[in-house]
Amino acid sequence: MAVIATTSWTPMKTQDEQRFFKAMGTRIAEARKAQHLTQQHVADQLGIAQQTVAHYEAGRMRVPAFMLPPLANILGLSVDRLLGHESPGNGKRGPIPRLQKQFEQISQLPRATQQVLIKMLDGVLAQATH
């Protein structure tokens, strides 16, 4: 699979944002290791560079929204668990939350469209944290 460009690196503005992505990175690394996967394997499946996966795991880079569903799938997690909203043993079943459905729909869109949506979402999130 060809390596694709991801969103450009932007510094995280708040301590809450830094803590969130650091905790998500820890969950990514733990799930990857539990599945006996290498960073390179995850990177190949996502079509990104191994170094990008390392940055996600260290919490140095934001995971783009469009990558959450495929990343969760590779790691054997729900998107909720990846985001830290579900306990590992929860085992909840039922309707898929609206946001998860939207992430799945976004993951099926062309990359250029995904990039536009990511920029829009980044703008909304940046305004919400001020």
C-alpha positions as CSV (number, residue, x, y, z in Angstrom):
1,M,0.0,0.0,0.0
2,A,1.3,3.5,-0.9
3,V,2.1,5.8,2.0
4,I,-0.3,8.8,2.0
5,A,0.3,12.2,3.3
6,T,-1.6,13.0,6.5
7,T,-2.7,16.4,7.8
8,S,0.2,18.7,8.5
9,W,1.6,18.8,12.0
10,T,0.1,21.5,14.3
11,P,1.0,22.0,17.9
12,M,-1.6,21.1,20.5
13,K,-2.9,24.2,22.1
14,T,-4.2,23.1,25.5
15,Q,-3.1,20.8,28.3
16,D,-6.4,19.0,28.0
17,E,-5.7,18.3,24.3
18,Q,-2.2,17.2,25.1
19,R,-3.5,14.8,27.9
20,F,-6.2,13.5,25.6
21,F,-3.8,12.6,22.7
22,K,-1.2,11.2,25.1
23,A,-3.8,8.9,26.7
24,M,-5.1,7.9,23.2
25,G,-1.5,7.1,22.2
26,T,-1.1,4.9,25.2
27,R,-4.3,3.0,24.3
28,I,-3.1,2.6,20.7
29,A,0.3,1.2,21.8
30,E,-1.3,-1.1,24.3
31,A,-3.9,-2.5,21.9
32,R,-1.3,-2.8,19.1
33,K,1.0,-4.8,21.4
34,A,-1.9,-6.9,22.7
35,Q,-2.6,-7.8,19.0
36,H,1.1,-8.6,18.5
37,L,1.3,-6.0,15.7
38,T,4.3,-3.8,14.9
39,Q,4.0,-0.1,14.2
40,Q,5.0,-0.9,10.6
41,H,2.1,-3.3,10.2
42,V,-0.4,-0.7,11.5
43,A,1.2,1.9,9.3
44,D,1.0,-0.3,6.2
45,Q,-2.7,-1.0,6.9
46,L,-3.4,2.7,7.2
47,G,-1.2,3.7,4.3
48,I,1.0,6.0,6.4
49,A,4.6,6.1,7.6
50,Q,5.7,4.0,10.6
51,Q,7.0,7.2,12.2
52,T,3.5,8.7,12.1
53,V,2.2,5.7,14.1
54,A,5.1,6.3,16.6
55,H,4.0,10.0,16.9
56,Y,0.4,8.9,17.5
57,E,1.4,6.5,20.2
58,A,3.6,9.1,21.9
59,G,0.8,11.6,21.7
60,R,2.9,14.0,19.7
61,M,0.4,14.1,16.8
62,R,-3.3,14.1,16.5
63,V,-4.9,11.1,14.9
64,P,-7.1,12.5,12.1
65,A,-10.8,11.8,12.5
66,F,-11.1,9.9,9.3
67,M,-8.5,7.4,10.5
68,L,-10.3,6.5,13.8
69,P,-12.6,3.8,12.4
70,P,-9.9,1.9,10.4
71,L,-7.4,2.3,13.2
72,A,-9.9,1.0,15.8
73,N,-10.7,-1.9,13.4
74,I,-7.0,-2.8,13.0
75,L,-6.5,-2.7,16.8
76,G,-9.7,-4.7,17.6
77,L,-11.2,-1.8,19.5
78,S,-14.4,0.2,19.1
79,V,-13.9,3.9,18.2
80,D,-15.4,4.7,21.6
81,R,-12.7,2.7,23.4
82,L,-10.0,4.2,21.2
83,L,-11.3,7.7,22.3
84,G,-11.4,6.6,25.9
85,H,-15.2,6.6,26.3
86,E,-15.8,3.0,26.9
87,S,-14.4,0.7,29.5
88,P,-12.6,-2.4,28.0
89,G,-15.0,-4.9,29.6
90,N,-18.1,-2.9,28.9
91,G,-19.4,-5.2,26.2
92,K,-22.2,-2.9,25.3
93,R,-24.3,-3.9,22.3
94,G,-26.9,-2.0,20.5
95,P,-27.2,0.8,17.9
96,I,-24.0,2.3,16.7
97,P,-23.7,5.8,18.0
98,R,-24.3,8.5,15.4
99,L,-20.7,9.8,15.6
100,Q,-19.2,6.4,15.0
101,K,-21.5,6.0,11.9
102,Q,-20.3,9.4,10.7
103,F,-16.7,8.4,11.1
104,E,-17.3,5.2,9.2
105,Q,-19.0,7.2,6.4
106,I,-16.1,9.7,6.3
107,S,-13.6,6.8,6.1
108,Q,-15.3,5.8,2.8
109,L,-15.0,9.2,1.2
110,P,-12.2,10.2,-1.2
111,R,-9.0,11.4,0.6
112,A,-9.4,14.9,-0.7
113,T,-12.9,15.2,0.8
114,Q,-11.7,13.7,4.0
115,Q,-9.0,16.4,4.2
116,V,-11.6,19.1,3.8
117,L,-13.7,17.7,6.5
118,I,-10.7,17.4,8.8
119,K,-9.8,21.0,8.3
120,M,-13.4,22.0,9.1
121,L,-13.4,19.9,12.2
122,D,-10.1,21.2,13.3
123,G,-11.4,24.8,13.0
124,V,-14.5,24.0,15.0
125,L,-12.5,22.3,17.7
126,A,-10.0,25.1,17.8
127,Q,-12.8,27.6,18.3
128,A,-14.5,25.4,21.0
129,T,-11.4,25.4,23.1
130,H,-11.0,29.1,23.3
